[in-house]
């Protein structure tokens, strides 16, 4: 690719950068060009001068012109995304496409929630529609305020990354809805069903209801009159206790779909609601709340996991009985992660028992766990987009996500050194360097360099190197300390080695190192499985101390890692190699 092509890309990248941050900056634009055109890395100085010219010019342009420049690539990307995803069914029937994601705030979002979020979001943006975030909070026994906040923050971060990765936006939901705020509306609709004889209050035990539904038998409660049903409905809100009564839709107890056999639509839950407090004690079931709310809030295309497919007929019946607006109900396949549970009911006891550190444990595919491990949300967005809205269930191998993450991190992750199982190497000589200038990235010069003090004393330079690199070497052989010097070994012992500066030779093993003085005690956590992890101990180079917690770097010859915490010992969590 020519510099002229690089100039065109620079204009687009600089315009987007200026729109996002108010002013274009050289380094982010340069990084994008070198990431997209790696063959130009050998001409990085020329490319930098080109970028500086473009950035200076772009920063003088009015906002309208910036939107035009950045919009050209977005429109191309949007057209590409529309071609790759199936056409949205019956979209032309509606004035405007409206989609939603409807999480229940009963836990922290997982990889499965990411798919449920991104499919409706991407479709809403491709069709220039409206995207809603709606909290399905009608089961107060399992819902907590912290989960509302976690869903908001993690979904917002994932949508921002998706917009950046796919070139679609705006990168947030357009409307937020708290479903429990609509309980008075739900009550009126339930009363309507009771008055019209389309529902009844059942006082049978759960065991009897379950047995009757299995056998297709009607219970005596089904024959209650309207007045008695309305009286019991009022008592459900006042004196009846949990489990003593529930409202059921009157359908067909012989229906071939067992879910359609007089399904329950309201029940008593005697638990304080995280938002509504003790104001309510009667709550709708999932089938009632989701179908009614989708209709009332203008949703045109309701996406949900395929596991709810048997409930589609129930929900359509509820809509039809109430005379509400109908809409499209679309199922997509579930995600399961090979060897790792996604369900909260499996994860929760592992946390409670102490096997897992918490919902952000890097061994589990919650969004916060993946983030803590160092998986970019851009990689998740790309992965789900490539998977598409297929109705086929997918068993995911995490390596496929790591491969995408590697592509995103490799051009931008700074390089640092970690020495596992260290052995001291003493380098002797009369002209030992005082410090080392290390590239932050060997093939992305735009990231610059950093200096590491070496502290040579009395003709001796002491560094740590991995013991595994010295096991097979003998005196007289050479190693190359990365970006520092070639060393000829003069003595190799199990607990120490000595050497002297030597001329560089091809084929010499390159090893990571850190000066003894100023090195950082460090441990790198290797997640193995949901039940186990390994810890590799050693020393990091002095620059690691300056990294912010949450930084993702590449530890040379070890892998990509996220700096988890600093303290007496710095902890890094390995994302992958």
C-alpha positions as CSV (number, residue, x, y, z in Angstrom):
1,X,0.0,0.0,0.0
2,X,1.2,3.5,-0.8
3,X,1.6,6.5,1.4
4,X,-1.3,8.0,-0.5
5,X,-3.6,5.2,0.7
6,X,-2.2,5.8,4.2
7,X,-3.1,9.5,3.8
8,X,-6.7,8.6,3.0
9,X,-7.0,6.4,6.0
10,X,-5.3,9.0,8.2
11,X,-8.0,11.6,7.2
12,X,-10.8,9.2,8.2
13,X,-9.1,8.1,11.4
14,X,-8.3,11.7,12.4
15,X,-11.8,12.9,11.7
16,X,-13.2,10.2,13.9
17,X,-10.7,10.9,16.6
18,X,-11.5,14.6,16.5
19,X,-15.3,14.0,16.7
20,X,-14.8,11.7,19.7
21,X,-12.3,13.8,21.7
22,X,-12.7,17.3,20.4
23,X,-9.3,17.3,18.7
24,X,-7.4,14.7,16.7
25,X,-4.2,13.4,18.2
26,X,-1.2,12.0,16.3
27,X,-0.4,8.8,18.2
28,X,-3.9,7.2,18.1
29,X,-4.2,8.0,14.3
30,X,-0.6,6.7,13.7
31,X,-1.4,3.5,15.6
32,X,-4.5,2.8,13.5
33,X,-2.6,3.2,10.3
34,X,0.3,1.0,11.3
35,X,-2.2,-1.6,12.6
36,X,-4.1,-1.6,9.3
37,X,-1.0,-1.3,7.1
38,X,1.8,-3.3,8.9
39,X,4.0,-3.2,5.8
40,X,4.5,0.5,6.5
41,X,6.0,0.0,9.9
42,X,9.5,0.1,8.4
43,X,8.7,3.6,7.2
44,X,7.2,4.8,10.5
45,X,9.0,8.1,10.5
46,X,7.6,9.0,7.1
47,X,4.1,7.9,8.2
48,X,4.4,10.0,11.4
49,X,5.2,13.1,9.4
50,X,2.2,12.4,7.1
51,X,-0.1,11.9,10.1
52,X,1.2,15.1,11.7
53,X,0.3,17.0,8.5
54,X,-3.2,15.4,8.3
55,X,-4.0,15.9,12.0
56,X,-3.0,19.6,11.8
57,X,-5.3,20.0,8.8
58,X,-8.2,18.1,10.2
59,X,-8.1,20.1,13.4
60,X,-8.9,23.2,11.4
61,X,-12.0,21.7,9.8
62,X,-15.6,22.5,10.9
63,X,-17.5,19.8,12.6
64,X,-19.9,19.3,9.6
65,X,-16.9,18.4,7.4
66,X,-15.5,16.0,10.1
67,X,-18.9,14.2,10.1
68,X,-18.8,13.8,6.4
69,X,-15.3,12.4,6.4
70,X,-15.9,10.0,9.2
71,X,-19.3,9.1,7.9
72,X,-18.0,7.8,4.6
73,X,-16.3,4.8,6.3
74,X,-19.2,4.3,8.7
75,X,-21.7,4.1,5.8
76,X,-19.4,1.6,4.0
77,X,-19.1,-0.5,7.2
78,X,-22.9,-0.3,7.8
79,X,-23.6,-1.6,4.3
80,X,-21.2,-4.4,4.9
81,X,-22.8,-5.4,8.2
82,X,-26.3,-5.3,6.6
83,X,-25.2,-7.6,3.9
84,X,-23.7,-10.1,6.3
85,X,-26.6,-10.4,8.7
86,X,-30.0,-11.7,7.6
87,X,-32.6,-9.2,6.7
88,X,-34.8,-8.3,9.7
89,X,-38.2,-10.1,9.2
90,X,-41.1,-7.8,8.2
91,X,-39.2,-4.6,9.0
92,X,-41.1,-2.8,6.2
93,X,-44.4,-3.3,8.1
94,X,-43.3,-0.8,10.8
95,X,-42.6,3.0,10.6
96,X,-39.5,2.5,12.7
97,X,-37.7,-0.6,14.0
98,X,-37.7,-0.8,17.8
99,X,-35.7,-3.5,19.6
100,X,-34.8,-4.1,23.3
101,X,-32.7,-6.1,25.6
102,X,-34.5,-7.2,28.8
103,X,-32.2,-8.5,31.5
104,X,-33.4,-9.5,34.9
105,X,-31.2,-7.8,37.6
106,X,-30.6,-11.0,39.5
107,X,-26.8,-11.3,38.8
108,X,-23.9,-10.0,36.9
109,X,-23.9,-10.2,33.1
110,X,-22.3,-13.1,31.3
111,X,-21.1,-13.9,27.8
112,X,-24.6,-15.2,27.1
113,X,-26.1,-11.8,28.1
114,X,-23.6,-10.2,25.7
115,X,-25.2,-12.0,22.8
116,X,-28.7,-11.1,24.0
117,X,-27.6,-7.5,24.2
118,X,-25.7,-7.2,20.9
119,X,-28.2,-8.9,18.5
120,X,-31.0,-6.4,19.1
121,X,-28.5,-3.5,19.4
122,X,-26.8,-4.2,16.1
123,X,-30.2,-4.6,14.3
124,X,-31.5,-1.4,15.8
125,X,-28.5,0.5,14.6
126,X,-28.4,-1.1,11.1
127,X,-32.0,-0.1,10.6
128,X,-31.6,3.3,12.2
129,X,-34.2,2.3,14.8
130,X,-34.7,2.6,18.6
131,X,-32.9,0.4,21.1
132,X,-34.3,0.0,24.6
133,X,-32.7,-1.3,27.8
134,X,-35.5,-2.7,30.0
135,X,-35.1,-4.2,33.4
136,X,-37.3,-7.3,33.8
137,X,-37.6,-6.8,37.6
138,X,-40.7,-8.6,38.6
139,X,-39.2,-11.3,40.9
140,X,-38.0,-9.3,43.9
141,X,-36.7,-12.3,45.8
142,X,-33.6,-12.6,43.6
143,X,-33.1,-8.9,42.4
144,X,-30.7,-6.4,43.9
145,X,-29.8,-2.8,43.2
146,X,-26.1,-3.6,42.6
147,X,-27.2,-5.8,39.6
148,X,-29.0,-2.9,38.0
149,X,-25.9,-0.8,38.3
150,X,-23.6,-3.6,37.0
151,X,-25.8,-4.2,34.0
152,X,-25.9,-0.5,33.2
153,X,-22.1,0.0,33.4
154,X,-21.1,-3.3,31.7
155,X,-23.6,-3.0,28.9
156,X,-22.6,0.6,28.3
157,X,-18.9,-0.4,28.0
158,X,-19.7,-3.3,25.7
159,X,-21.9,-1.1,23.5
160,X,-19.1,1.5,23.3
161,X,-16.7,-1.2,22.2
162,X,-19.2,-2.6,19.7
163,X,-19.7,0.8,18.1
164,X,-15.9,1.2,17.8
165,X,-15.3,-2.2,16.4
166,X,-18.2,-2.3,13.9
167,X,-18.5,1.3,13.1
168,X,-22.2,1.7,14.2
169,X,-23.8,4.0,16.7
170,X,-24.8,5.8,18.8
171,X,-23.1,3.5,21.3
172,X,-25.8,3.4,24.0
173,X,-29.4,2.5,24.5
174,X,-32.0,5.2,23.5
175,X,-34.5,4.4,26.3
176,X,-34.3,2.9,29.7
177,X,-37.4,1.2,31.2
178,X,-37.9,-0.2,34.7
179,X,-40.7,-2.8,34.3
180,X,-41.8,-2.8,37.9
181,X,-42.9,0.8,37.5
182,X,-45.7,-0.5,35.2
183,X,-47.2,-2.8,37.8
184,X,-50.4,-0.7,38.1
185,X,-50.9,-1.1,34.4
186,X,-50.4,-4.9,34.6
187,X,-52.9,-5.0,37.4
188,X,-55.6,-3.3,35.3
189,X,-54.9,-5.7,32.4
190,X,-55.1,-8.7,34.7
191,X,-58.4,-7.5,36.1
192,X,-59.7,-7.1,32.5
193,X,-58.9,-10.8,31.9
194,X,-60.7,-11.8,35.0
195,X,-63.7,-9.7,34.2
196,X,-63.9,-11.2,30.7
197,X,-63.6,-14.8,32.0
198,X,-60.3,-15.3,30.2
199,X,-58.4,-15.9,33.5
200,X,-59.2,-17.2,37.0
201,X,-57.6,-17.3,40.5
202,X,-56.4,-20.8,41.4
203,X,-55.9,-21.8,45.0
204,X,-54.6,-25.3,44.3
205,X,-51.1,-26.3,45.6
206,X,-48.2,-26.2,43.2
207,X,-48.0,-30.0,43.4
208,X,-51.6,-30.4,42.3
209,X,-51.2,-27.8,39.5
210,X,-48.2,-29.5,38.2
211,X,-49.9,-33.0,38.2
212,X,-53.0,-31.6,36.5
213,X,-51.1,-29.9,33.8
214,X,-49.1,-33.1,33.1
215,X,-52.3,-35.1,32.9
216,X,-54.3,-32.4,31.1
217,X,-56.9,-32.1,33.8
218,X,-59.0,-29.1,34.8
219,X,-59.2,-28.2,38.5
220,X,-62.4,-27.0,40.3
221,X,-61.0,-23.4,40.5
222,X,-61.5,-23.1,36.8
223,X,-65.3,-23.0,37.3
224,X,-65.2,-20.0,39.6
225,X,-67.4,-17.0,38.6
226,X,-66.2,-13.6,37.8
227,X,-67.2,-12.0,41.1
228,X,-65.4,-14.7,43.1
229,X,-62.3,-14.4,41.0
230,X,-62.2,-10.6,41.5
231,X,-62.7,-11.0,45.2
232,X,-59.8,-13.4,45.4
233,X,-57.7,-11.1,43.2
234,X,-58.2,-8.3,45.8
235,X,-57.3,-10.7,48.6
236,X,-54.1,-11.6,46.8
237,X,-53.0,-8.0,47.3
238,X,-53.9,-7.9,51.0
239,X,-54.4,-11.1,53.1
240,X,-53.6,-14.2,51.1
241,X,-50.1,-15.6,51.7
242,X,-47.5,-16.6,49.2
243,X,-48.4,-19.9,47.6
244,X,-52.0,-19.7,48.5
245,X,-53.3,-18.3,45.2
246,X,-52.2,-17.4,41.8
247,X,-53.8,-16.2,38.6
248,X,-53.9,-18.5,35.6
249,X,-54.8,-17.8,32.0
250,X,-57.8,-19.9,30.8
251,X,-56.7,-21.7,27.6
252,X,-56.8,-25.5,26.9
253,X,-55.7,-28.1,29.5
254,X,-55.4,-30.6,26.6
255,X,-53.1,-28.5,24.5
256,X,-50.3,-30.4,22.9
257,X,-47.8,-27.8,24.2
258,X,-47.8,-28.3,28.0
259,X,-46.7,-24.7,28.5
260,X,-50.1,-23.7,27.0
261,X,-52.1,-25.6,29.6
262,X,-53.6,-22.7,31.7
263,X,-50.3,-21.0,32.4
264,X,-49.8,-18.9,35.5
265,X,-49.7,-15.1,34.9
266,X,-49.6,-13.6,38.4
267,X,-48.4,-14.8,41.8
268,X,-47.8,-13.5,45.3
269,X,-44.2,-12.9,46.3
270,X,-43.7,-11.7,49.9
271,X,-40.3,-10.1,49.4
272,X,-39.1,-6.5,49.4
273,X,-38.4,-5.1,46.0
274,X,-35.1,-3.3,45.5
275,X,-36.8,-0.3,43.9
276,X,-40.5,-0.5,44.9
277,X,-39.9,-1.6,48.5
278,X,-43.0,-3.2,50.0
279,X,-45.5,-1.3,47.8
280,X,-46.4,-4.4,45.9
281,X,-46.8,-8.1,46.7
282,X,-48.4,-9.5,43.5
283,X,-46.1,-9.9,40.5
284,X,-46.6,-11.0,36.9
285,X,-44.8,-14.1,35.5
286,X,-42.3,-13.7,32.7
287,X,-44.7,-14.6,30.0
288,X,-47.2,-11.9,31.0
289,X,-44.7,-9.1,31.7
290,X,-42.5,-9.5,28.7
291,X,-45.3,-9.8,26.2
292,X,-47.4,-7.0,27.6
293,X,-44.4,-4.7,28.0
294,X,-43.0,-5.4,24.5
295,X,-46.4,-4.4,23.1
296,X,-46.9,-1.3,25.3
297,X,-43.4,0.1,24.7
298,X,-43.5,-0.1,20.9
299,X,-41.1,-3.0,20.4
300,X,-41.4,-4.2,16.8
301,X,-38.8,-7.1,17.0
302,X,-38.4,-8.9,20.3
303,X,-35.4,-11.1,20.4
304,X,-35.0,-13.8,23.0
305,X,-33.1,-17.0,23.6
306,X,-34.4,-20.2,21.8
307,X,-35.0,-21.8,25.2
308,X,-38.2,-19.7,25.5
309,X,-39.6,-20.9,22.2
310,X,-42.3,-23.0,23.8
311,X,-43.6,-19.8,25.5
312,X,-44.1,-17.9,22.3
313,X,-47.6,-19.3,21.9
314,X,-48.5,-18.3,25.5
315,X,-47.3,-14.8,25.0
316,X,-49.2,-14.4,21.7
317,X,-52.3,-15.7,23.4
318,X,-51.9,-13.1,26.2
319,X,-51.5,-10.3,23.6
320,X,-54.6,-11.6,21.7
321,X,-56.8,-11.9,24.8
322,X,-55.9,-8.3,25.8
323,X,-56.3,-6.9,22.3
324,X,-52.8,-5.4,22.4
325,X,-50.5,-4.5,19.5
326,X,-48.7,-7.5,18.0
327,X,-45.0,-7.6,17.1
328,X,-42.3,-10.0,15.8
329,X,-41.0,-12.6,18.2
330,X,-37.6,-13.9,17.1
331,X,-35.5,-16.6,18.7
332,X,-31.7,-17.0,18.6
333,X,-29.4,-19.8,19.7
334,X,-27.9,-20.0,23.1
335,X,-24.2,-19.8,23.9
336,X,-22.6,-22.4,26.1
337,X,-18.9,-22.3,26.9
338,X,-17.0,-25.5,26.7
339,X,-16.2,-26.7,30.2
340,X,-17.5,-23.6,31.9
341,X,-21.0,-23.0,33.3
342,X,-22.7,-19.7,32.3
343,X,-25.8,-20.2,34.5
344,X,-25.9,-18.1,37.7
345,X,-27.3,-21.1,39.6
346,X,-24.0,-22.9,39.0
347,X,-21.7,-20.0,39.6
348,X,-23.3,-18.6,42.7
349,X,-22.6,-21.7,45.0
350,X,-19.0,-21.8,43.7
351,X,-18.6,-18.2,44.9
352,X,-20.2,-18.9,48.2
353,X,-18.0,-21.8,48.8
354,X,-14.8,-19.8,48.1
355,X,-13.8,-21.9,45.1
356,X,-14.3,-18.7,42.9
357,X,-13.0,-15.3,44.1
358,X,-16.2,-13.6,43.1
359,X,-18.3,-12.6,40.0
360,X,-15.1,-11.1,38.5
361,X,-13.1,-14.2,38.8
362,X,-11.0,-14.5,35.6
363,X,-11.9,-18.2,35.3
364,X,-15.5,-17.6,34.5
365,X,-17.1,-15.9,31.4
366,X,-19.0,-13.1,33.2
367,X,-18.3,-9.8,31.5
368,X,-16.4,-8.6,34.5
369,X,-14.5,-11.8,34.7
370,X,-13.5,-11.6,31.1
371,X,-12.5,-8.0,31.5
372,X,-10.4,-8.8,34.6
373,X,-8.6,-11.5,32.6
374,X,-7.7,-8.9,29.9
375,X,-10.3,-9.8,27.2
376,X,-11.1,-6.7,25.2
377,X,-14.9,-6.0,24.8
378,X,-14.1,-5.2,21.2
379,X,-13.1,-8.9,20.8
380,X,-16.4,-10.0,22.3
381,X,-18.3,-7.7,19.9
382,X,-16.4,-9.0,16.9
383,X,-16.9,-12.6,18.1
384,X,-20.7,-12.2,18.5
385,X,-21.0,-10.3,15.3
386,X,-19.2,-13.1,13.4
387,X,-21.4,-15.7,15.1
388,X,-24.5,-13.7,14.0
389,X,-28.2,-14.1,15.0
390,X,-28.3,-17.8,14.2
391,X,-31.0,-19.9,15.8
392,X,-28.5,-22.8,16.2
393,X,-27.1,-23.3,19.8
394,X,-23.3,-22.8,19.9
395,X,-20.7,-24.4,22.1
396,X,-17.9,-21.8,22.4
397,X,-14.3,-22.6,22.8
398,X,-12.7,-19.7,24.5
399,X,-9.6,-20.0,22.3
400,X,-11.7,-18.5,19.4
401,X,-12.3,-15.4,21.5
402,X,-8.7,-15.3,22.5
403,X,-7.6,-15.4,18.9
404,X,-9.7,-12.2,18.2
405,X,-8.4,-10.6,21.3
406,X,-4.9,-11.3,20.3
407,X,-5.4,-9.5,17.0
408,X,-6.8,-6.4,18.8
409,X,-4.1,-6.3,21.5
410,X,-1.0,-7.2,19.5
411,X,-0.6,-3.9,17.7
412,X,-1.2,-1.8,20.8
413,X,-0.1,-3.7,23.9
414,X,3.2,-2.4,25.3
415,X,5.9,-5.0,26.0
416,X,7.3,-5.6,29.5
417,X,9.5,-8.3,30.9
418,X,8.6,-10.8,33.6
419,X,11.3,-13.3,34.7
420,X,9.7,-16.5,36.2
421,X,11.7,-18.7,38.5
422,X,14.6,-16.3,38.3
423,X,18.4,-16.9,38.5
424,X,20.9,-14.2,39.0
425,X,23.3,-13.5,36.0
426,X,26.3,-11.4,36.8
427,X,27.8,-9.6,33.8
428,X,31.3,-8.5,34.2
429,X,33.1,-5.8,32.2
430,X,34.7,-2.4,32.2
431,X,32.2,-0.6,29.9
432,X,28.8,-1.7,31.2
433,X,25.8,0.4,30.2
434,X,24.2,2.6,32.8
435,X,20.7,2.1,31.5
436,X,18.8,0.5,28.7
437,X,16.4,2.1,26.2
438,X,13.6,-0.4,25.5
439,X,11.0,-0.2,22.8
440,X,7.5,-0.2,24.2
441,X,6.5,-2.1,21.1
442,X,9.0,-3.7,18.7
443,X,6.9,-3.0,15.5
444,X,4.9,0.0,16.6
445,X,7.4,2.9,17.0
446,X,4.6,5.4,17.6
447,X,4.3,4.0,21.2
448,X,7.9,5.3,21.9
449,X,10.5,3.9,24.2
450,X,11.2,3.7,27.9
451,X,14.5,3.7,29.9
452,X,15.4,1.2,32.6
453,X,18.3,1.9,35.0
454,X,20.8,-0.9,35.3
455,X,22.9,0.2,38.3
456,X,26.3,-1.3,37.4
457,X,28.7,-1.3,40.2
458,X,32.5,-2.0,40.3
459,X,32.5,-3.6,36.9
460,X,29.5,-5.9,37.6
461,X,25.9,-5.7,36.3
462,X,23.4,-8.0,38.0
463,X,20.2,-9.1,36.3
464,X,17.7,-11.8,36.7
465,X,17.0,-14.3,33.9
466,X,14.7,-17.3,33.7
467,X,16.3,-20.4,35.2
468,X,14.8,-22.5,32.3
469,X,16.9,-20.6,29.8
470,X,20.1,-21.5,31.5
471,X,19.5,-25.2,32.2
472,X,20.6,-26.4,28.8
473,X,23.5,-23.9,28.4
474,X,27.1,-24.2,29.2
475,X,30.1,-21.9,29.7
476,X,31.2,-20.4,26.3
477,X,27.7,-20.2,24.9
478,X,25.9,-16.9,24.3
479,X,22.5,-15.5,25.0
480,X,20.9,-12.2,24.0
481,X,19.3,-10.0,26.7
482,X,16.3,-8.6,24.9
483,X,17.1,-5.1,23.5
484,X,20.2,-4.8,25.7
485,X,23.3,-6.9,24.9
486,X,24.7,-10.2,23.9
487,X,26.3,-12.1,26.7
488,X,29.0,-14.8,26.6
489,X,28.5,-17.1,29.5
490,X,31.6,-17.8,31.5
491,X,30.0,-19.9,34.3
492,X,26.7,-21.6,34.7
493,X,25.5,-23.0,38.0
494,X,22.1,-24.0,39.3
495,X,21.7,-20.9,41.4
496,X,23.8,-18.3,39.5
497,X,25.5,-17.6,36.2
498,X,28.3,-15.3,35.1
499,X,29.1,-13.8,31.7
500,X,30.7,-10.9,29.8
501,X,29.6,-8.6,27.0
502,X,30.2,-10.1,23.6
503,X,29.5,-9.3,19.9
504,X,26.1,-10.1,18.6
505,X,25.7,-13.3,16.6
506,X,22.7,-14.6,14.6
507,X,20.8,-17.5,16.2
508,X,21.6,-16.6,19.7
509,X,18.6,-17.3,22.1
510,X,16.8,-14.1,23.2
511,X,15.8,-14.1,26.9
512,X,13.9,-11.6,29.1
513,X,15.6,-10.1,32.0
514,X,15.3,-7.5,34.8
515,X,18.0,-5.6,36.8
516,X,18.3,-7.0,40.3
517,X,18.1,-3.5,41.7
518,X,14.6,-2.0,41.3
519,X,12.9,-5.2,40.0
520,X,9.3,-5.8,40.9
521,X,8.2,-8.9,42.9
522,X,5.5,-10.4,40.8
523,X,3.1,-13.3,40.4
524,X,1.3,-14.2,37.2
525,X,-2.0,-16.1,37.6
526,X,-2.7,-18.7,35.0
527,X,-6.4,-19.6,35.0
528,X,-6.6,-23.4,34.2
529,X,-10.2,-24.3,34.7
530,X,-13.2,-23.1,36.7
531,X,-11.8,-25.1,39.7
532,X,-8.1,-24.4,39.4
533,X,-5.4,-21.9,38.5
534,X,-1.6,-21.8,38.6
535,X,0.6,-19.1,40.0
536,X,4.0,-18.3,38.4
537,X,6.3,-16.3,40.7
538,X,9.3,-14.2,39.7
539,X,10.4,-10.6,39.1
540,X,9.1,-8.0,36.7
541,X,11.2,-5.2,35.2
542,X,11.0,-1.8,37.0
543,X,8.6,-0.3,34.5
544,X,5.8,-2.6,35.6
545,X,5.6,-0.7,38.9
546,X,4.5,2.4,36.9
547,X,1.6,0.6,35.1
548,X,-1.9,1.4,36.2
549,X,-4.0,-1.4,37.6
550,X,-6.1,-2.6,34.6
551,X,-3.3,-2.1,32.1
552,X,-3.0,-4.9,29.5
553,X,0.5,-5.6,28.4
554,X,2.4,-8.4,26.7
555,X,4.9,-10.1,29.0
556,X,7.6,-11.2,26.7
557,X,7.6,-14.9,26.0
558,X,4.8,-15.3,28.6
559,X,1.7,-13.9,27.1
560,X,-0.8,-11.0,27.3
561,X,-1.6,-10.1,30.8
562,X,-3.7,-7.6,32.8
563,X,-2.1,-5.9,35.7
564,X,-4.6,-6.8,38.5
565,X,-3.1,-5.2,41.5
566,X,0.0,-3.6,43.0
567,X,1.2,-4.2,46.6
568,X,4.1,-5.9,48.2
569,X,3.8,-8.2,45.2
570,X,2.3,-7.1,41.8
571,X,-0.3,-9.5,40.5
572,X,-0.8,-10.0,36.8
573,X,-3.5,-12.3,35.3
574,X,-2.7,-14.1,32.1
575,X,-5.2,-13.5,29.4
576,X,-3.7,-15.9,26.9
577,X,-0.5,-16.4,25.0
